[in-house]
Amino acid sequence: MKRFSLWLLFFAVLGIQSALAQSYRVKGNVVSKTGDEPLIGVSILQKGTTNGVVTDIDGNYELQIQGGEATLVFSYIGMQTQELKVNSHTGVLNVTMLDDSQMIDDVVVVAYGVRKKGTIAGSVSTVKSEKLENVPTASFDQALQGQTPGLTVMAASGEPSRAATFQIRGTNSINSGTTPLFILDGVPVESSSFNSINPSDIESISVLKDASSTSIYGARAANGVVVITTKRGRNVGDANVTFRGQWGFSQLAGSNWDMMNTTERIQYEKEIGLDLGDEYYDKVKGIDVNWMDEVFNNNAPTQSYELSVNGATDKTNYYVSGGFFDQDGITFGSSFRRYNVRANVENRAKEWLKLGTSTMLAYQETEQAVDGDYAIYAPISASHFMLPYWNPYNEDGSLASTNDGTWKGSGVNPIEWLINNPIKYKTYKVISSVFAEVTPIEGLTIRSQFGVDYSHDTGFSTSTPSYSLNAGLGSAGRSSLDNLTLTITNTANYHFNLKNRHDFNFMLGQEGVNYHSENFNVTTSKQNNDALVNLSSGSFAGSWGDSTTEYAFLSFFGRGEYNLDGKYYADFSVRADASSRFGKDNRWAGFWSVGLMWDFKKEEFFEGYDWLTNAQLTFSTGTSGNSSISNYEHLALVTGSSNYLGETGIKPSQRGNENLTWEKLWTTNVGLRLGFFNRVNFTAEFYNKLTSDMLMQVPVSYADGGYGAYWDNVGAMVNRGIELSVDADIIRTKDFTWNVFANASYNKNKLTELYNGIDQYVDSNVNMYAVGHDVANFYMVRYAGVNPANGDALWYTKDGEITNVFSEEDRVLIEGKSFIAPWQGGFGTTLSWKGLMLSAQFSWMADRWAYNNDRIMDESNGLYTSYNQSKRLLYDRWKEPGDVTDIPRHGVTPQFDTHYLENASFLRLKNLMLSYNLPQSVLKSTKFFNGARVYVQGQNLLTFTKFTGLDPEFSANIYRAQYPMSRQFTLGVELNF
């Protein structure tokens, strides 16, 4: 019995020792990398169990581990989750947690979610906040130019409030919309909303270009998708307060000005037989006005102020900001002012429930100068039309007026006209989304989001009675436009992993979009008092109008993703869409995509090649849709605006087509991503896009109901291209870094089918659509020069013969000259040494052509001689036999021919910035500032081009009194508290 008891005691002690050997303690301290502050409430969990603790007030923790080797998961809101292995020998494990903002570069925003960089098969390019937040313009769009291969960003106007135009990988259609879908925090928005968004509030912009990344958006993704994500609270502990201020001025970016001065104008008038006599010329020869200096302001001020607060606790993160932006345009009568606030808040209400909102409010005041019109009161065209001896000001500096006869020119003093006929706009804007996210079981996330985009625009125009040209009778106009877009998005996402090798992610979703717009305008006249120029003071209603329009989308979609060992990736998506723009039998359409990616750097046969840090091959193919046409085009409509013998009548207004349906795009993409020495990243992508069932306005005889055209699904088009990009840290040391980047893209467009089997269709004076050719080629009579014997203009006939008779029958397709640039790109460099940083960014477009219509006015050769003319008419026109020139003799007026077709390619220094960050040693001594930065920058500093207009950057095919881009200089400060 005694021996048995001893053996029992021996085994008991052995069991206790064994149990103790399988249980051990790990303790340590958790701090944040930013500020080295202890973190309270960090969750430390033994992975695969419910065993865990949280850190105390000093950031300390101690955890009893059961078993042998284990993995501890450290998680905290606003911080990157870390997984660290421990064993019985670890003892003390101190952890430094990284702010979520420090992993932004490793995250790519995609459709309905985010993915880690390098784990997606789709073609997605991302522009981060540092490229956007210091933009000295009202909108972020100009900062994207040249940053992303395949994305074309062109200014529609240099006017401060106007948005740029966007295209991704060429144009996919003739008549339907070619603009990408824009998504702001899950809410679809229009590019006209961009000037409401403070660029500093943006975290990132993702450009989705291929089927794998866009097909999940289905109905509206044929032209690509631009996903805009605003900032969230990242800093745990004390809030981070940031103030930004910018002050600067703008001036005309271009300098192509060749209008005649007074001496040249007088000589020209005498040469062409408009001699006004020496007595008149003696009075005006002392006046020499450069109207470019009068119309364009070389010191247009800009100022902006922004204040933001962001932070996070264990349950809530928040980002709140407010801003003021004020910019005068470079022409008289244009300005933009904006007040904006934003609140982005997310709260973990329960372990299984997350709530949040992203809300933006903005108020804008806009004054827009008239551009694009040839009128003597429009400032852009007036700068060309006004004669140099017409002075807009009197000797005492007062305005020369038609009221008192001090204006000596013909017609109106354009500056006085603008003062007496102002047009101003006000805009109230709300873009908001709220969401609830539920995690009922591990891996399953159910999310519901409601979004609203609302704007109220009002326009005000007045014409003062005292202005002499109004003959004592004024006028007033008012307009009101309300746009409301409501969006509901519901998704269920399930993610799980099998044996740490097979990773799956599945998503199902539903989305609905409803748009409603109302417009009203009215004009009254015969106001007789400058102090009472409003609608009710007029005694006559001159014009009025109103309209209401709506559309809706309903969608169901799904996506599946799989990766094996982090080397082989596959994804697929399907989507069904219905649009109210089509008849009831053709509203629904289905779209799909498949994407594959092979990370072959992770293969065993590449393990020894340390210099190759990344190697991925991607492939995707799939379809998407386009319904970007006017609402109700499928319906046969009548209008009630007809007047029949004083009685209101109705008449047919639209033919309709109940068979109208979706335009479809099939895109295939192949990509190669390479990284070298952990310093150089290179990407090459090849794509093919086929448009079918193209939405087009088919012309019909006016005898067929008087409609002229109707919408139908006809025609096909192909776009093929290549995109290349490279980013490299040439030098990267502790104190000095030199980075360079460059991208280039080429797109070849070809129309493969038109309507009713025809091969070509003349669309305008300068364009024709022809099967087998670029959709943007010009169609014109070819200019052959000037006959040196008699000064006649010469042209080529359709057969290539030279003639001195102009005929539109001799128009031909001008091969290789498209107004959509096939080549485009950007490049730049950044050098940083300690706190100093110098950066430069260039953008370029090549082989882009445009018709310079301004030259018809400026080189009219007798057609518009009452307006000022180009110096070329004085010095370069044909005057006597033997003269070799491209300008014919006086009296031979210009025609729509290739004489004014110009190369509008350009290279532009888009931004140059020098900044300095104060050292932390200095800031810590203040015990107040966490960061301080001062910078100077220039925008659009240099432009290299052969184009003779004021600016080569415009979105149309015809250059016509265009508001040019501005060159800007700004001084900025950024303070963090």
ZAMARGU-4260 file (C-alpha; in steps of 0.2 Angstrom, whole numbers, plus 5000, padded with zeros to 4 digits):
<rodrens>
0) 5000/5000/5000 | 5014/5012/5004 | 5023/5008/4988 | 5006/5011/4978 | 5005/5028/4987
5) 5022/5034/4982 | 5019/5029/4964 | 5002/5039/4964 | 5011/5054/4971 | 5025/5053/4958
10) 5012/5053/4943 | 5003/5067/4951 | 5018/5078/4952 | 5023/5073/4934 | 5005/5078/4928
15) 5006/5095/4936 | 5023/5098/4928 | 5016/5093/4911 | 5001/5104/4913 | 5013/5118/4918
20) 5024/5115/4903 | 5008/5117/4892 | 5003/5134/4900 | 5014/5150/4900 | 5012/5168/4902
25) 5016/5182/4890 | 5016/5200/4895 | 5021/5217/4888 | 5016/5234/4883 | 5007/5241/4868
30) 5010/5258/4861 | 5006/5268/4845 | 5020/5272/4833 | 5013/5290/4831 | 5019/5298/4847
35) 5024/5282/4856 | 5009/5284/4867 | 5002/5269/4877 | 4986/5262/4870 | 4972/5258/4881
40) 4959/5244/4877 | 4969/5235/4864 | 4962/5218/4861 | 4974/5203/4863 | 4967/5187/4858
45) 4974/5169/4856 | 4970/5165/4839 | 4957/5151/4837 | 4951/5152/4855 | 4941/5164/4866
50) 4956/5167/4877 | 4961/5185/4878 | 4963/5201/4887 | 4964/5220/4884 | 4977/5233/4889
55) 4976/5243/4904 | 4977/5262/4906 | 4996/5261/4904 | 4995/5250/4889 | 5001/5234/4898
60) 4994/5217/4897 | 4997/5199/4903 | 4990/5184/4896 | 4990/5165/4901 | 4993/5155/4885
65) 4986/5137/4885 | 4996/5124/4874 | 5012/5126/4865 | 5016/5138/4851 | 5002/5151/4848
70) 4997/5166/4838 | 4992/5182/4847 | 4980/5194/4837 | 4982/5212/4842 | 4968/5223/4836
75) 4962/5241/4839 | 4950/5252/4830 | 4960/5264/4819 | 4976/5253/4819 | 4982/5239/4809
80) 4979/5222/4816 | 4994/5212/4820 | 4997/5193/4822 | 5012/5188/4831 | 5018/5171/4836
85) 5023/5166/4854 | 5030/5151/4863 | 5035/5147/4881 | 5051/5156/4879 | 5044/5172/4874
90) 5041/5180/4891 | 5039/5198/4886 | 5032/5204/4870 | 5031/5223/4867 | 5021/5229/4852
95) 5021/5245/4842 | 5004/5247/4832 | 5004/5256/4816 | 4990/5269/4812 | 4978/5263/4798
100) 4984/5278/4788 | 5001/5270/4787 | 4994/5256/4777 | 4984/5266/4765 | 4997/5263/4751
105) 4994/5244/4753 | 4975/5246/4750 | 4965/5248/4734 | 4947/5253/4734 | 4937/5243/4722
110) 4919/5240/4718 | 4909/5238/4734 | 4925/5236/4745 | 4943/5237/4747 | 4957/5224/4743
115) 4975/5223/4748 | 4987/5229/4734 | 4993/5215/4723 | 4978/5203/4726 | 4967/5209/4712
120) 4966/5203/4694 | 4957/5219/4688 | 4965/5234/4681 | 4964/5248/4694 | 4975/5263/4696
125) 4975/5273/4712 | 4979/5291/4716 | 4982/5295/4734 | 4978/5310/4745 | 4995/5318/4744
130) 4993/5321/4725 | 4976/5330/4728 | 4976/5340/4745 | 4986/5354/4739 | 4978/5357/4723
135) 4976/5376/4721 | 4959/5374/4711 | 4941/5372/4716 | 4941/5354/4710 | 4953/5339/4711
140) 4950/5334/4693 | 4965/5344/4686 | 4976/5335/4698 | 4973/5319/4690 | 4979/5324/4673
145) 4994/5314/4668 | 4994/5303/4684 | 4985/5288/4678 | 4988/5278/4661 | 4972/5277/4651
150) 4963/5291/4660 | 4960/5307/4649 | 4957/5323/4659 | 4954/5338/4648 | 4948/5355/4654
155) 4931/5360/4646 | 4935/5378/4651 | 4948/5387/4662 | 4934/5396/4671 | 4936/5392/4690
160) 4920/5383/4693 | 4919/5372/4677 | 4923/5353/4678 | 4935/5344/4667 | 4929/5330/4655
165) 4934/5312/4658 | 4937/5297/4647 | 4944/5280/4651 | 4953/5271/4636 | 4946/5281/4622
170) 4928/5284/4617 | 4916/5269/4616 | 4901/5277/4607 | 4896/5290/4595 | 4880/5298/4602
175) 4878/5291/4619 | 4888/5296/4634 | 4906/5292/4635 | 4909/5299/4653 | 4914/5286/4667
180) 4903/5282/4682 | 4909/5292/4697 | 4906/5285/4714 | 4909/5295/4730 | 4908/5285/4746
185) 4896/5273/4738 | 4885/5287/4730 | 4884/5290/4711 | 4888/5308/4707 | 4890/5319/4692
190) 4907/5327/4687 | 4898/5344/4689 | 4898/5340/4708 | 4917/5340/4709 | 4919/5358/4713
195) 4908/5355/4728 | 4921/5343/4735 | 4936/5349/4745 | 4951/5341/4737 | 4959/5339/4755
200) 4944/5328/4760 | 4949/5315/4748 | 4959/5299/4754 | 4960/5291/4737 | 4954/5290/4719
205) 4953/5273/4711 | 4951/5272/4692 | 4943/5255/4687 | 4947/5251/4669 | 4944/5233/4664
210) 4929/5221/4665 | 4935/5212/4681 | 4935/5229/4690 | 4920/5237/4682 | 4907/5224/4677
215) 4900/5223/4695 | 4893/5240/4691 | 4885/5233/4675 | 4873/5246/4668 | 4884/5261/4670
220) 4901/5254/4669 | 4904/5254/4650 | 4915/5269/4651 | 4925/5264/4666 | 4922/5269/4684
225) 4930/5282/4696 | 4929/5278/4714 | 4932/5293/4726 | 4934/5289/4744 | 4935/5302/4757
230) 4945/5302/4773 | 4941/5293/4789 | 4947/5296/4807 | 4964/5287/4810 | 4973/5294/4825
235) 4969/5284/4841 | 4970/5294/4857 | 4971/5313/4855 | 4962/5320/4840 | 4973/5327/4826
240) 4969/5345/4821 | 4975/5351/4804 | 4974/5368/4797 | 4979/5372/4779 | 4979/5389/4771
245) 4984/5395/4753 | 4986/5412/4746 | 4991/5416/4728 | 4986/5423/4711 | 4982/5417/4693
250) 4986/5423/4676 | 4984/5418/4658 | 4994/5402/4655 | 4997/5405/4636 | 5005/5419/4627
255) 5000/5416/4609 | 4994/5434/4605 | 4996/5441/4588 | 4982/5454/4586 | 4987/5471/4578
260) 4992/5486/4588 | 4987/5504/4583 | 5001/5507/4571 | 4998/5491/4562 | 4979/5493/4562
265) 4981/5510/4554 | 4993/5503/4541 | 4981/5488/4537 | 4966/5499/4535 | 4975/5510/4523
270) 4981/5495/4513 | 4964/5487/4511 | 4954/5503/4507 | 4947/5507/4524 | 4956/5524/4526
275) 4947/5535/4539 | 4958/5550/4535 | 4973/5558/4543 | 4963/5569/4554 | 4955/5554/4563
280) 4971/5544/4564 | 4980/5559/4572 | 4967/5558/4586 | 4969/5540/4589 | 4987/5536/4585
285) 4992/5540/4603 | 4980/5526/4609 | 4987/5509/4609 | 4976/5497/4619 | 4981/5478/4621
290) 4964/5471/4624 | 4971/5455/4630 | 4978/5465/4645 | 4961/5473/4648 | 4951/5457/4647
295) 4963/5445/4656 | 4968/5448/4674 | 4986/5444/4677 | 4984/5445/4696 | 4968/5436/4699
300) 4968/5432/4718 | 4965/5415/4726 | 4963/5410/4744 | 4958/5395/4754 | 4957/5390/4772
305) 4953/5372/4779 | 4952/5365/4796 | 4950/5347/4800 | 4949/5336/4815 | 4951/5317/4815
310) 4953/5304/4828 | 4947/5287/4835 | 4943/5278/4851 | 4940/5260/4854 | 4923/5261/4846
315) 4922/5277/4836 | 4932/5285/4822 | 4928/5302/4815 | 4934/5315/4802 | 4926/5332/4803
320) 4932/5347/4791 | 4927/5364/4785 | 4933/5375/4772 | 4932/5391/4762 | 4939/5393/4744
325) 4938/5409/4734 | 4945/5412/4717 | 4944/5425/4704 | 4944/5420/4686 | 4957/5427/4674
330) 4944/5436/4664 | 4932/5450/4669 | 4916/5444/4676 | 4921/5426/4682 | 4923/5420/4700
335) 4920/5406/4711 | 4917/5405/4730 | 4913/5390/4741 | 4909/5386/4759 | 4910/5367/4763
340) 4909/5356/4779 | 4911/5337/4780 | 4907/5324/4794 | 4913/5306/4792 | 4909/5296/4807
345) 4909/5277/4810 | 4904/5269/4827 | 4905/5251/4833 | 4889/5251/4842 | 4890/5232/4846
350) 4903/5219/4842 | 4891/5214/4828 | 4885/5231/4823 | 4894/5245/4814 | 4885/5262/4810
355) 4892/5276/4800 | 4889/5291/4789 | 4898/5302/4776 | 4890/5319/4774 | 4895/5334/4764
360) 4887/5351/4764 | 4892/5365/4752 | 4887/5382/4747 | 4894/5390/4731 | 4893/5407/4723
365) 4898/5408/4705 | 4900/5421/4691 | 4903/5414/4674 | 4910/5424/4659 | 4902/5420/4643
370) 4914/5409/4632 | 4912/5399/4616 | 4901/5413/4608 | 4907/5426/4596 | 4899/5442/4603
375) 4907/5459/4606 | 4900/5459/4624 | 4908/5442/4628 | 4925/5445/4636 | 4935/5431/4627
380) 4929/5436/4609 | 4929/5454/4613 | 4948/5453/4617 | 4950/5449/4598 | 4936/5460/4591
385) 4940/5477/4599 | 4951/5489/4589 | 4967/5494/4598 | 4963/5513/4597 | 4946/5510/4607
390) 4950/5513/4625 | 4939/5506/4638 | 4944/5519/4650 | 4944/5538/4650 | 4960/5547/4655
395) 4954/5549/4673 | 4952/5531/4674 | 4934/5530/4674 | 4924/5518/4662 | 4921/5524/4644
400) 4903/5524/4643 | 4890/5524/4629 | 4879/5534/4641 | 4889/5549/4640 | 4897/5546/4623
405) 4915/5544/4630 | 4915/5526/4622 | 4922/5529/4605 | 4921/5512/4598 | 4908/5503/4588
410) 4894/5494/4597 | 4897/5492/4616 | 4911/5493/4628 | 4912/5475/4633 | 4918/5479/4651
415) 4904/5491/4653 | 4891/5479/4646 | 4896/5465/4658 | 4895/5477/4673 | 4877/5482/4668
420) 4872/5464/4663 | 4879/5452/4677 | 4874/5434/4678 | 4877/5425/4694 | 4873/5408/4701
425) 4871/5401/4719 | 4872/5382/4722 | 4867/5372/4738 | 4874/5355/4738 | 4871/5340/4750
430) 4880/5323/4747 | 4877/5311/4761 | 4876/5292/4765 | 4872/5282/4780 | 4875/5264/4783
435) 4873/5249/4795 | 4884/5234/4794 | 4880/5218/4804 | 4891/5203/4807 | 4880/5190/4813
440) 4893/5176/4812 | 4911/5176/4809 | 4915/5180/4791 | 4898/5186/4786 | 4895/5205/4784
445) 4878/5212/4779 | 4878/5230/4774 | 4864/5242/4770 | 4868/5260/4763 | 4857/5274/4759
450) 4864/5289/4749 | 4857/5305/4743 | 4864/5318/4731 | 4854/5334/4731 | 4858/5351/4723
455) 4848/5367/4722 | 4854/5379/4709 | 4848/5397/4706 | 4853/5409/4693 | 4851/5428/4693
460) 4853/5439/4678 | 4849/5458/4677 | 4851/5472/4665 | 4850/5490/4672 | 4838/5502/4664
465) 4850/5517/4665 | 4862/5508/4653 | 4859/5518/4637 | 4858/5503/4626 | 4843/5497/4636
470) 4834/5513/4632 | 4828/5515/4650 | 4820/5498/4651 | 4829/5485/4661 | 4826/5466/4663
475) 4828/5452/4676 | 4829/5434/4674 | 4828/5420/4687 | 4831/5401/4686 | 4829/5387/4698
480) 4835/5369/4696 | 4833/5355/4708 | 4842/5338/4706 | 4839/5323/4718 | 4847/5306/4717
485) 4843/5293/4729 | 4853/5277/4730 | 4850/5261/4741 | 4863/5248/4741 | 4862/5231/4751
490) 4876/5218/4751 | 4880/5202/4760 | 4898/5197/4760 | 4905/5180/4766 | 4923/5177/4768
495) 4931/5161/4774 | 4948/5151/4773 | 4951/5133/4772 | 4967/5125/4779 | 4976/5142/4777
500) 4977/5138/4758 | 4960/5141/4750 | 4953/5159/4753 | 4935/5162/4747 | 4925/5178/4746
505) 4907/5179/4740 | 4896/5194/4739 | 4877/5196/4734 | 4870/5213/4732 | 4855/5224/4726
510) 4855/5242/4721 | 4842/5255/4716 | 4844/5272/4710 | 4831/5285/4707 | 4834/5302/4700
515) 4822/5317/4699 | 4825/5334/4692 | 4814/5350/4691 | 4818/5366/4682 | 4810/5383/4681
520) 4815/5399/4673 | 4807/5416/4669 | 4812/5433/4662 | 4803/5450/4665 | 4807/5466/4657
525) 4803/5485/4657 | 4810/5489/4674 | 4813/5507/4675 | 4824/5509/4691 | 4841/5503/4694
530) 4837/5500/4712 | 4822/5489/4707 | 4829/5477/4695 | 4820/5461/4700 | 4806/5450/4693
535) 4791/5458/4701 | 4797/5476/4696 | 4795/5471/4677 | 4778/5474/4668 | 4781/5461/4655
540) 4785/5443/4655 | 4796/5440/4641 | 4800/5421/4642 | 4796/5407/4654 | 4799/5388/4654
545) 4799/5373/4666 | 4803/5355/4664 | 4803/5339/4675 | 4812/5323/4671 | 4816/5306/4680
550) 4825/5290/4678 | 4828/5274/4688 | 4839/5259/4689 | 4836/5243/4698 | 4851/5230/4699
555) 4855/5213/4707 | 4873/5207/4707 | 4885/5195/4714 | 4904/5192/4715 | 4915/5177/4719
560) 4934/5178/4723 | 4946/5164/4726 | 4965/5162/4729 | 4976/5147/4732 | 4991/5150/4743
565) 4992/5168/4739 | 4998/5164/4721 | 4983/5160/4710 | 4968/5172/4710 | 4952/5171/4701
570) 4936/5181/4702 | 4919/5182/4693 | 4905/5193/4694 | 4887/5194/4687 | 4874/5208/4687
575) 4857/5211/4680 | 4851/5229/4677 | 4835/5237/4673 | 4834/5255/4666 | 4818/5266/4664
580) 4826/5273/4648 | 4821/5258/4639 | 4804/5250/4634 | 4796/5237/4646 | 4802/5222/4636
585) 4820/5228/4634 | 4824/5235/4651 | 4833/5221/4658 | 4851/5216/4653 | 4864/5204/4660
590) 4883/5208/4662 | 4897/5197/4668 | 4916/5196/4670 | 4930/5184/4674 | 4947/5189/4681
595) 4963/5178/4683 | 4979/5183/4691 | 4995/5173/4694 | 5008/5179/4706 | 5022/5169/4699
600) 5035/5177/4710 | 5029/5166/4724 | 5033/5150/4714 | 5048/5140/4720 | 5057/5142/4704
605) 5059/5161/4708 | 5064/5160/4726 | 5082/5163/4722 | 5079/5179/4712 | 5079/5192/4726
610) 5081/5206/4714 | 5064/5202/4707 | 5052/5208/4721 | 5035/5206/4712 | 5029/5197/4696
615) 5011/5195/4692 | 5002/5191/4676 | 4983/5196/4674 | 4969/5192/4663 | 4951/5198/4663
620) 4936/5198/4651 | 4918/5203/4652 | 4904/5214/4648 | 4896/5230/4654 | 4882/5242/4648
625) 4878/5260/4643 | 4861/5268/4644 | 4868/5286/4644 | 4854/5294/4633 | 4841/5306/4637
630) 4826/5300/4647 | 4810/5294/4638 | 4818/5292/4621 | 4809/5275/4619 | 4792/5284/4620
635) 4783/5292/4606 | 4779/5310/4613 | 4769/5325/4609 | 4773/5343/4616 | 4760/5356/4621
640) 4771/5372/4617 | 4763/5375/4600 | 4754/5391/4597 | 4740/5390/4584 | 4731/5406/4580
645) 4733/5411/4598 | 4727/5395/4605 | 4738/5382/4614 | 4740/5366/4603 | 4750/5350/4603
650) 4761/5342/4590 | 4771/5326/4589 | 4789/5329/4596 | 4797/5312/4596 | 4796/5297/4586
655) 4801/5284/4600 | 4807/5266/4599 | 4800/5253/4611 | 4814/5241/4604 | 4828/5252/4611
660) 4839/5243/4623 | 4857/5243/4631 | 4873/5247/4622 | 4885/5233/4626 | 4904/5233/4629
665) 4915/5218/4629 | 4932/5221/4636 | 4947/5210/4637 | 4963/5214/4647 | 4980/5207/4649
670) 4992/5214/4661 | 5010/5211/4668 | 5016/5218/4684 | 5034/5218/4689 | 5045/5224/4703
675) 5064/5225/4704 | 5075/5227/4720 | 5060/5233/4730 | 5063/5250/4721 | 5056/5249/4704
680) 5038/5245/4699 | 5033/5242/4681 | 5016/5238/4674 | 5010/5235/4656 | 4992/5232/4650
685) 4985/5227/4634 | 4966/5229/4630 | 4953/5226/4617 | 4935/5234/4619 | 4921/5230/4607
690) 4905/5240/4607 | 4890/5232/4600 | 4871/5238/4599 | 4878/5255/4599 | 4865/5268/4604
695) 4865/5281/4590 | 4853/5294/4583 | 4849/5287/4566 | 4845/5301/4554 | 4828/5300/4544
700) 4820/5311/4532 | 4810/5326/4539 | 4796/5320/4528 | 4795/5306/4540 | 4785/5315/4553
705) 4797/5329/4554 | 4808/5322/4567 | 4825/5321/4558 | 4832/5307/4569 | 4827/5294/4581
710) 4837/5283/4593 | 4841/5265/4589 | 4854/5251/4593 | 4865/5251/4578 | 4883/5250/4574
715) 4899/5244/4582 | 4916/5250/4587 | 4933/5244/4593 | 4946/5251/4604 | 4963/5243/4606
720) 4977/5250/4616 | 4992/5248/4627 | 4996/5256/4644 | 5013/5257/4652 | 5019/5264/4669
725) 5034/5264/4679 | 5038/5271/4696 | 5056/5270/4704 | 5066/5276/4719 | 5082/5280/4711
730) 5090/5284/4727 | 5083/5279/4744 | 5093/5283/4760 | 5089/5288/4777 | 5089/5307/4773
735) 5088/5308/4754 | 5075/5300/4742 | 5074/5303/4723 | 5058/5296/4715 | 5053/5296/4696
740) 5038/5290/4688 | 5031/5290/4670 | 5016/5283/4661 | 5010/5282/4643 | 4995/5275/4634
745) 4990/5273/4616 | 4972/5270/4610 | 4967/5265/4592 | 4949/5268/4588 | 4939/5260/4573
750) 4921/5261/4568 | 4916/5244/4562 | 4898/5246/4558 | 4885/5260/4555 | 4866/5259/4553
755) 4856/5252/4539 | 4872/5244/4531 | 4879/5261/4526 | 4898/5264/4526 | 4899/5283/4530
760) 4888/5297/4538 | 4892/5315/4537 | 4889/5323/4554 | 4894/5341/4553 | 4904/5353/4543
765) 4920/5345/4549 | 4916/5327/4554 | 4911/5311/4546 | 4909/5294/4553 | 4916/5281/4541
770) 4917/5262/4544 | 4935/5256/4546 | 4941/5273/4552 | 4943/5283/4568 | 4927/5290/4574
775) 4935/5307/4578 | 4944/5310/4561 | 4940/5326/4552 | 4931/5327/4535 | 4936/5343/4526
780) 4942/5350/4509 | 4961/5350/4509 | 4969/5367/4508 | 4983/5368/4494 | 4990/5385/4498
785) 4990/5401/4488 | 4994/5404/4470 | 5009/5415/4470 | 5005/5422/4453 | 4988/5430/4458
790) 4985/5427/4477 | 4970/5415/4474 | 4967/5402/4487 | 4969/5384/4481 | 4962/5368/4486
795) 4963/5349/4482 | 4948/5341/4473 | 4942/5324/4480 | 4953/5316/4466 | 4969/5326/4471
800) 4968/5339/4458 | 4972/5357/4462 | 4958/5370/4460 | 4954/5388/4464 | 4936/5384/4467
805) 4930/5379/4484 | 4917/5365/4484 | 4910/5355/4499 | 4909/5341/4486 | 4928/5339/4488
810) 4928/5335/4506 | 4938/5320/4511 | 4942/5310/4527 | 4958/5317/4534 | 4967/5301/4539
815) 4978/5302/4555 | 4971/5318/4562 | 4959/5315/4576 | 4953/5327/4589 | 4954/5313/4602
820) 4973/5311/4606 | 4978/5293/4603 | 4994/5296/4613 | 4994/5303/4631 | 5003/5302/4647
825) 5013/5310/4661 | 5029/5310/4670 | 5037/5318/4685 | 5050/5317/4699 | 5051/5320/4718
830) 5067/5324/4728 | 5067/5324/4747 | 5081/5328/4759 | 5077/5328/4777 | 5062/5341/4778
835) 5064/5348/4760 | 5055/5341/4746 | 5055/5347/4727 | 5042/5339/4715 | 5038/5342/4697
840) 5024/5334/4687 | 5021/5335/4668 | 5007/5329/4657 | 5006/5327/4638 | 4995/5323/4623
845) 5002/5319/4606 | 4994/5318/4589 | 4978/5328/4594 | 4971/5339/4581 | 4958/5353/4582
850) 4950/5366/4571 | 4955/5383/4576 | 4939/5393/4572 | 4946/5409/4580 | 4957/5411/4565
855) 4942/5413/4553 | 4938/5428/4563 | 4956/5434/4566 | 4962/5431/4548 | 4945/5435/4539
860) 4954/5444/4525 | 4939/5456/4522 | 4925/5446/4530 | 4926/5454/4547 | 4937/5469/4544
865) 4927/5480/4557 | 4935/5469/4570 | 4953/5469/4574 | 4964/5456/4564 | 4979/5446/4566
870) 4996/5453/4562 | 4998/5440/4549 | 4986/5448/4538 | 4997/5464/4538 | 5014/5455/4536
875) 5010/5438/4528 | 4996/5439/4516 | 4999/5439/4497 | 5001/5457/4491 | 5010/5455/4474
880) 5015/5442/4461 | 5029/5431/4467 | 5024/5431/4486 | 5024/5414/4493 | 5013/5413/4508
885) 4998/5403/4515 | 4986/5418/4517 | 4978/5423/4500 | 4975/5441/4494 | 4963/5452/4503
890) 4945/5449/4498 | 4948/5430/4497 | 4938/5425/4513 | 4942/5409/4523 | 4932/5393/4521
895) 4930/5377/4532 | 4946/5368/4526 | 4962/5361/4533 | 4970/5378/4533 | 4964/5380/4551
900) 4966/5362/4556 | 4980/5363/4569 | 4991/5351/4579 | 4984/5353/4597 | 4997/5342/4605
905) 5005/5349/4621 | 5017/5346/4635 | 5013/5355/4651 | 5022/5357/4667 | 5007/5354/4677
910) 5014/5357/4694 | 5030/5362/4702 | 5031/5362/4721 | 5044/5366/4734 | 5040/5362/4753
915) 5048/5361/4770 | 5043/5351/4785 | 5050/5358/4801 | 5060/5345/4811 | 5051/5336/4825
920) 5064/5342/4838 | 5059/5360/4835 | 5040/5356/4835 | 5041/5346/4852 | 5049/5360/4860
925) 5033/5370/4857 | 5023/5357/4866 | 5009/5362/4854 | 5013/5358/4836 | 5014/5340/4829
930) 5018/5346/4812 | 5022/5361/4802 | 5024/5363/4783 | 5026/5377/4772 | 5026/5376/4753
935) 5026/5386/4737 | 5019/5379/4720 | 5016/5384/4702 | 5002/5376/4692 | 5003/5376/4673
940) 5019/5385/4673 | 5025/5380/4655 | 5016/5374/4640 | 5025/5368/4624 | 5013/5367/4609
945) 5012/5371/4590 | 4994/5376/4593 | 4991/5395/4589 | 4976/5398/4600 | 4977/5404/4618
950) 4978/5387/4625 | 4979/5369/4618 | 4969/5361/4632 | 4950/5361/4628 | 4938/5346/4626
955) 4929/5350/4609 | 4935/5347/4591 | 4933/5365/4587 | 4942/5379/4596 | 4930/5394/4598
960) 4933/5409/4609 | 4938/5396/4623 | 4941/5402/4641 | 4960/5397/4642 | 4968/5389/4657
965) 4977/5399/4670 | 4994/5399/4677 | 4994/5399/4696 | 5006/5403/4710 | 5002/5399/4728
970) 5010/5400/4745 | 5003/5387/4757 | 5005/5382/4776 | 5000/5366/4784 | 4999/5365/4803
975) 4995/5350/4814 | 4991/5351/4832
</rodrens>
